[in-house]
Amino acid sequence: MNPDTAASPDHRPRVLVTRRIHEAGLQQLGEHTRLEVWDGAMPPSREELLRRAEGCEGLVTLLSDRVDGELLDRAGPQLKVVCNYAVGFNNIDVQAAAQRDVAVGNTPDVLTDATADLAVALLLAAARRLPEAIDQVRQGRWKTWEPLGLLGVDLVGKTLGIVGMGRIGLATAQRLHAGWGMRVLYTARDPKPDADSRLDARHVDLPTLLASSDFVSIHCPLTEQTAGLIDAEALARMPQHAVLVNTARGEVVDQDALAAALEKRQIFAAGLDVTTPEPLPPEHPLVGLDNCVIAPHIGSASQDSRRRMSEIAAQNVLAGLRGEPLPHPVSTGEAG
């Protein structure tokens, strides 16, 4: 073979993306890196993830991928950057990455509106018993208009409790305050003057919020302090007509306690976009309850949000490979 026509070695940095994400981000990465994308319908197994990470200089990971010291060491000392395709990053050992000089990024901000929209959708679906009503039609059980059939709870003028007034919590509160005239209570480490002035919101402690709210929407990050935050004691504080919505992390809610509260009609209903584990097994008590609406973690599942998430992930990885500060490094903001 003529050496002048032989293919030259590809010295571009190697990057692994652990699931197929929006093409916009993959195209950016493909122009500058040797890109490898896991195309499986399910996430790679732990063994497969460790094997494929070897020799990579950049990783784009999902919440289902555990990024710890073992994985970082298997990737090797040339690994420069990891970006989570999510706002949350509780699957990443950030300290272990820092010890190895690996930059860590995430994809914040762009999924705020999509997740807030879904929180409101779940609240409406649970409050107005939409899944039950739809099932009645599909299963041929709709016989006539019933004066007392499928009675839900009203939204107008009620009290909304936001657990974790970050970006998504604020966006959710804005929708429900403006659209239904809801009074807003919230928990946060510190008062939020913006929410106080724009929504006439009030900063309270969690027990006060739970006892005083008709609707409770969870938007706090998953930390040691928030794991199991909504437990049996917390649920017992809520009014019997209350609706609980969780679009943050499944681990924030004690699911066994929630199932018991819903079965006993201790609270009216719940709407969940996140569970633990994911997916929730079909035999789990929550799955069979008429007053529990469960979505398969679709908070950010809008076309614009997922496209922007892929672009941000690519920008983070490419900056990290160049040794530059990441446009979107991880922060201690709310999970999404």
Residue pairs with C-beta under 8 A, 6 or more apart in sequence:
10 34
12 32
12 33
12 34
13 32
13 33
13 34
13 57
13 58
13 80
13 321
14 33
14 34
14 36
14 55
14 56
14 57
14 58
15 29
15 33
15 34
15 35
15 36
15 56
15 57
15 58
15 59
15 60
15 317
15 321
16 36
16 37
16 38
16 52
16 53
16 56
16 58
16 59
16 60
17 26
17 29
17 35
17 36
17 37
17 38
17 59
17 60
18 38
18 43
18 44
18 49
18 59
18 60
18 61
18 62
18 65
19 37
19 38
19 40
19 43
19 62
19 85
20 26
20 37
20 38
20 39
21 60
21 85
21 306
21 309
21 310
21 313
22 306
22 307
22 309
22 310
22 311
23 310
24 307
24 310
24 311
24 314
25 60
25 307
25 309
25 310
25 311
25 312
25 313
25 314
26 35
26 37
26 310
26 314
28 311
28 314
28 315
28 318
29 35
29 60
29 314
29 317
29 318
32 318
32 321
33 57
33 58
33 317
33 318
33 321
36 52
38 44
38 48
38 52
43 49
43 62
43 64
43 65
44 52
44 65
46 66
49 65
49 71
50 70
50 71
50 74
51 74
53 59
53 71
53 74
53 75
53 79
54 74
54 75
54 76
55 75
55 76
55 78
56 75
56 76
56 78
56 79
57 78
57 79
57 80
57 81
57 321
58 79
58 80
58 81
58 82
58 83
58 317
58 320
58 321
59 67
59 75
59 79
59 81
59 82
59 83
59 317
60 82
60 83
60 84
60 85
60 313
60 314
60 317
61 67
61 82
61 83
61 84
61 85
61 91
61 92
62 84
62 85
62 86
62 91
63 84
63 86
63 88
63 90
63 91
64 91
64 278
65 91
66 91
67 82
67 84
67 91
67 92
67 93
67 97
68 93
68 96
69 93
69 96
72 79
72 93
72 96
72 97
72 100
72 102
73 100
77 100
79 100
79 102
80 101
80 102
80 103
80 320
80 321
80 323
81 102
81 103
81 104
81 105
81 316
81 317
81 319
81 320
81 321
81 326
82 92
82 97
82 102
82 103
82 104
82 105
83 104
83 105
83 106
83 107
83 312
83 313
83 316
83 317
83 320
83 326
84 91
84 92
84 104
84 105
84 106
84 107
84 330
85 107
85 309
85 310
85 313
86 106
86 107
86 300
86 309
86 335
86 336
87 106
87 107
87 108
87 111
87 333
87 334
87 335
87 336
88 106
88 221
88 222
88 249
88 335
88 336
89 104
89 106
89 330
90 221
90 222
90 249
90 335
92 104
92 330
94 104
94 330
97 103
97 104
98 104
103 316
103 320
103 325
103 326
103 329
104 326
104 329
104 330
105 312
105 313
105 316
105 317
105 320
105 326
105 327
105 328
105 329
105 330
106 316
106 328
106 329
106 330
106 331
107 308
107 309
107 312
107 313
107 316
107 328
108 167
108 328
108 331
108 333
108 336
109 167
109 328
110 304
110 305
110 308
110 309
110 312
111 168
111 299
111 300
111 305
111 309
111 336
112 167
112 168
112 171
112 336
113 171
113 305
114 299
114 300
114 301
114 302
114 304
114 305
115 168
115 171
115 247
115 299
115 300
115 336
116 168
116 171
116 172
116 174
116 175
117 175
117 302
118 247
118 273
118 295
118 298
118 299
119 168
119 172
119 217
119 219
119 245
119 247
119 271
119 273
119 299
120 172
120 175
120 176
122 245
122 247
122 271
122 272
122 273
122 293
122 295
123 155
123 176
123 215
123 217
123 243
123 245
123 271
124 130
124 155
125 131
125 271
125 293
126 243
126 245
126 268
126 269
126 270
126 271
126 291
126 292
126 293
127 152
127 153
127 154
127 155
127 215
127 243
127 268
127 269
128 152
128 153
129 150
129 151
129 152
129 269
129 290
129 291
130 293
131 290
131 293
132 150
132 290
133 150
135 141
136 142
136 150
153 214
153 241
153 243
153 268
155 176
155 180
155 182
155 215
156 180
156 181
157 180
157 181
157 182
157 183
158 180
158 182
158 183
158 214
158 215
159 182
159 183
159 184
159 185
159 212
159 213
159 214
159 215
160 173
160 176
160 177
160 182
160 183
160 184
160 185
160 213
160 214
160 215
160 216
160 217
161 185
161 186
161 187
161 209
161 210
161 212
161 213
161 215
161 216
161 217
162 169
162 170
162 172
162 173
162 184
162 185
162 186
162 187
162 201
162 217
162 219
163 169
163 186
163 187
163 206
163 209
163 216
163 217
163 218
163 219
163 220
163 229
163 230
163 248
163 252
164 186
164 187
164 188
164 218
164 219
164 220
164 221
164 226
164 248
164 334
165 173
165 186
165 187
165 188
165 192
165 195
165 201
165 203
165 219
166 188
166 219
166 220
166 221
166 333
166 334
167 333
167 334
168 219
168 247
168 334
168 336
169 186
169 217
169 219
169 220
169 334
170 192
170 194
170 195
172 217
172 219
173 182
173 184
173 186
173 195
173 199
173 201
174 198
174 199
176 182
176 184
176 215
177 183
177 184
177 199
177 200
177 201
182 215
183 200
184 195
184 199
184 200
184 201
184 202
185 201
185 202
185 204
185 208
185 209
185 212
185 213
186 192
186 195
186 201
186 202
186 203
186 204
186 209
187 203
187 204
187 205
187 206
187 209
187 220
188 203
191 203
192 201
192 203
195 201
196 202
196 203
204 212
206 229
206 234
207 237
209 216
210 216
210 234
210 237
210 238
211 237
211 238
211 239
213 238
213 239
213 242
214 239
214 241
214 242
214 243
215 242
215 243
215 245
216 238
216 242
216 243
216 244
216 245
217 245
217 246
217 247
218 230
218 244
218 245
218 246
218 247
218 248
218 252
218 253
219 247
219 248
219 334
220 226
220 229
220 248
220 252
220 334
220 335
221 248
221 249
221 332
221 333
221 334
221 335
222 248
222 249
222 251
222 252
222 335
226 249
226 252
227 251
227 252
228 251
228 252
228 253
228 254
229 252
229 253
230 244
230 246
230 252
230 253
230 254
230 257
230 258
231 254
231 257
232 254
232 257
232 260
232 261
235 244
235 257
235 258
235 261
235 266
235 267
236 261
236 266
238 244
238 266
238 267
239 267
240 265
240 266
240 267
240 268
241 267
241 268
242 267
242 268
243 267
243 268
243 269
243 270
243 271
244 253
244 258
244 267
244 269
244 270
244 271
245 270
245 271
245 272
246 252
246 253
246 270
246 271
246 272
246 273
246 274
247 273
247 274
247 299
248 274
248 334
248 335
248 336
249 274
249 276
249 335
250 272
250 274
250 275
250 276
250 277
250 278
251 276
253 272
255 275
255 276
255 284
255 286
256 285
258 270
258 286
258 292
259 284
259 285
259 286
259 289
259 292
260 266
261 267
262 269
262 270
262 286
262 289
262 291
262 292
263 285
263 289
265 291
268 291
269 291
269 292
269 293
270 286
270 291
270 292
270 293
271 292
271 293
271 294
271 295
272 286
272 292
272 293
272 294
272 295
273 294
273 295
273 296
273 297
273 298
273 299
274 297
274 299
275 284
275 286
275 294
275 297
278 296
278 297
279 296
280 286
280 287
280 294
281 287
286 292
286 294
287 294
299 336
300 306
300 309
300 336
312 327
312 328
315 327
315 328
316 326
316 327
316 328
316 329
319 325
319 326
319 327
320 326
